[in-house]
Amino acid sequence: MVNERHHKKMQKNSHYRVIDANINRASEGLRVIEDTVRFLNGDKKIFYRARELRHGLSRVSKNIYPLLIGSRNSVGDSGGKVVDAKHRDVVAVLVANFKRAQESVRVLEEYSRLISRTAGFEFKKIRFKLYTLEKDVAKRFFGRLSD
């Protein structure tokens, strides 16, 4: 019985750790997008949309913030030792960070459903807004796209 309880506690802690890592990853990706749009493009509307998505991540997860911090193990995270590829230009930086944010929000959508259906739905809405934002930024930064 003790081992079963310990296993369930560790499993739940792992869920929070996955959520914590992906909130951080998505927020960081969105912050790179925000700053790129803000400083290199100057488009206030797109900047505020990116900022609102980043703040939305915080709003959805604020109730479990203490659990997320409690599950964090930055020192023991094997992903912290991975060397990232060099970016060739600003477009590559934007693309990498859109993909980082989108993939992370998808993970959040799936794992948050273990805790709350509502949170999963909120992350899904953020993910689809992120897809639209990517298209709008691509039009501004990469030129005309076909609709």
ABEGO torsion letter per residue (X at the ends): XAAAAAAAAAAAAAAAAAAAAAAAAAAAAAAAAAAAAAAAAGBAAAAAAAAAAAAAAAAAAAAAAAAAAAABBAAABAAAABBBBBBABAAAAAAAAAAAAAAAAAAAAAAAAAABAAAAAAAAAAAAAAAAAAAAAAAAAAEBBBX
